[in-house]
Amino acid sequence: MWGTDVQCAVRRGLNGTSIRDLAKHARAPLGSTYHYFPEGKQQLATEAVRYADTMVTRILRKELDAGPVAGLHAFLALWREIVVASDFRAGCPVLAVSVEEPPAEEAAPPALLAAAEAFDRWEQLLTEALRVHGADPDRAPGLATLVVASVEGAIAMCRAKRSMEPLDRVAQQLEALIVGALDRPT
């Protein structure tokens, strides 16, 4: 699902991947890589995060029209496919960038800012869907944050345990919370 350049960084982490590694993995000339990403690894990481954000946002917008549970199922299915297809070596590039130590010279590198924007966008989409489908408007943002944080954390646990069990358990609990939030009295 991801491009080969993105998968290389997702598997080893941003700090553990060089531009040379990315070019080799993508079977691209090193000079071309620097041509398209003249600012180096941070620019490439920023673009990878934006790519992931665009893909996830597109899927969420489409599926959330059917309701928050449908959006949750799509969000879970996306990450399940990536983790399983990579034999537990790949996860979410947005999370990967978020947990990496930023370069000492940058307090907030562009890739980290792009990751924060991605998480904000996903939370906002879920918040809006929860509200539209009957959740308490005051509780919807917290539940949306819980969904994103739980799924991202479960992905990390799946990779560590080499099992989809953490994601399955989180999925079950989140679905129950969402259904309960939508059953509020009017």
C-alpha positions in Angstrom: 0.0 0.0 0.0 2.8 2.4 0.8 5.5 3.3 -1.6 8.8 1.4 -1.1 10.5 4.6 0.1 8.0 5.1 2.8 8.1 1.4 3.9 11.9 1.5 4.4 11.6 4.4 6.8 8.5 2.9 8.5 10.4 -0.3 9.2 13.6 1.2 10.5 12.5 4.6 11.8 13.5 7.9 10.5 16.8 8.2 12.4 17.8 4.6 11.3 17.2 5.2 7.6 19.5 7.2 5.3 18.6 8.8 2.0 21.0 6.2 0.4 18.9 3.4 2.1 15.7 4.9 0.7 17.1 5.2 -2.8 18.4 1.7 -2.7 15.1 0.3 -1.4 13.1 2.2 -4.0 15.6 1.2 -6.7 16.0 4.9 -7.6 19.2 6.7 -8.4 20.6 8.5 -5.4 21.0 11.7 -7.4 17.3 11.6 -8.3 16.4 11.2 -4.7 18.3 14.3 -3.8 16.9 16.1 -6.8 13.3 15.5 -5.7 14.1 15.9 -2.0 16.9 18.6 -1.9 16.3 19.2 1.8 17.1 15.6 2.6 15.6 13.1 4.9 13.4 15.5 6.8 11.8 16.6 3.6 11.2 13.1 2.5 9.8 12.2 5.9 7.5 15.2 5.8 6.2 14.1 2.4 5.7 10.5 3.6 3.6 11.8 6.5 1.6 14.0 4.2 1.0 11.1 1.9 -0.2 8.8 4.7 -2.4 11.6 6.0 -4.0 12.1 2.6 -4.7 8.4 2.2 -6.1 8.0 5.7 -8.2 11.2 5.4 -9.6 10.1 2.1 -10.6 6.7 3.6 -12.1 8.2 6.8 -14.1 10.8 4.9 -15.6 8.1 2.7 -16.4 5.6 5.5 -17.5 8.1 8.2 -20.5 9.0 6.0 -21.9 5.7 7.0 -21.2 6.5 10.7 -18.4 6.4 13.3 -18.4 2.6 13.6 -17.9 2.2 9.8 -15.1 4.8 10.0 -13.5 2.9 12.9 -13.7 -0.4 10.9 -12.0 1.2 7.9 -9.3 2.8 10.1 -8.6 -0.6 11.7 -8.6 -2.5 8.4 -6.1 -0.1 6.8 -3.6 -0.6 9.6 -4.2 -4.3 9.8 -3.5 -4.7 6.1 -0.2 -2.7 6.4 1.0 -4.5 9.5 0.1 -8.0 8.2 1.4 -7.4 4.6 4.8 -6.3 6.0 5.0 -9.3 8.4 4.9 -6.9 11.4 7.7 -4.7 10.1 5.7 -1.7 9.1 3.3 0.5 11.0 2.1 4.1 10.7 4.6 6.6 9.3 2.8 9.3 11.2 3.4 7.5 14.5 7.0 6.6 13.5 7.9 10.3 12.9 6.1 11.3 16.1 8.2 9.0 18.4 11.6 9.7 16.7 14.0 12.1 18.5 14.0 15.3 16.4 17.3 16.6 15.1 19.1 18.7 17.8 19.0 21.7 15.5 15.3 21.7 15.1 12.8 22.1 18.0 9.9 21.2 15.7 11.0 19.7 12.4 8.5 19.9 9.5 7.9 16.1 9.6 6.8 16.4 13.3 4.5 19.3 12.5 3.0 17.4 9.6 2.4 14.4 12.0 0.6 16.7 14.5 -1.5 18.1 11.6 -2.4 14.5 10.5 -3.4 13.4 14.0 -5.5 16.6 14.4 -7.2 16.0 11.0 -8.1 12.4 11.9 -9.4 13.5 15.3 -11.5 16.3 13.8 -13.1 13.9 11.2 -14.0 11.4 13.9 -15.3 14.2 16.2 -17.5 15.5 13.4 -18.9 12.1 12.6 -19.6 11.3 16.2 -21.5 14.6 16.7 -23.5 14.1 13.4 -24.4 10.6 14.5 -25.7 11.6 17.9 -22.7 11.6 20.3 -22.6 14.2 23.0 -20.9 17.2 21.4 -18.7 17.7 24.5 -17.5 14.1 24.7 -16.9 13.6 21.0 -13.5 15.2 20.8 -12.2 13.1 23.7 -13.6 9.9 22.2 -12.0 10.8 18.8 -8.6 11.3 20.5 -9.0 8.0 22.3 -9.7 6.2 19.0 -6.7 7.6 17.2 -4.4 7.1 20.2 -5.6 3.6 20.9 -5.3 2.4 17.4 -1.8 3.9 17.0 -0.7 2.4 20.2 -2.2 -1.0 19.3 -0.3 -0.9 16.0 3.0 -0.5 17.9 2.0 -3.4 20.3 1.1 -5.6 17.3 4.5 -5.1 15.8 6.3 -5.8 19.1 4.2 -8.9 19.8 4.0 -10.0 16.2 0.3 -10.6 16.7 -2.8 -8.8 15.7 -4.4 -9.5 19.1 -3.8 -6.0 20.6 -5.5 -4.4 17.6 -8.4 -6.9 17.9 -8.9 -6.2 21.6 -8.7 -2.4 21.1 -11.1 -2.6 18.2 -13.7 -4.4 20.3 -13.4 -1.9 23.2 -13.5 1.2 20.9 -16.5 -0.1 19.0 -18.4 -0.6 22.3 -17.5 2.9 23.4 -18.6 4.4 20.1 -21.9 2.5 20.1 -22.5 3.5 23.7 -21.7 7.2 22.9 -24.3 7.1 20.1 -27.0 5.7 22.3 -27.4 8.8 24.5 -30.9 9.8 25.5 -32.4 12.7 23.6 
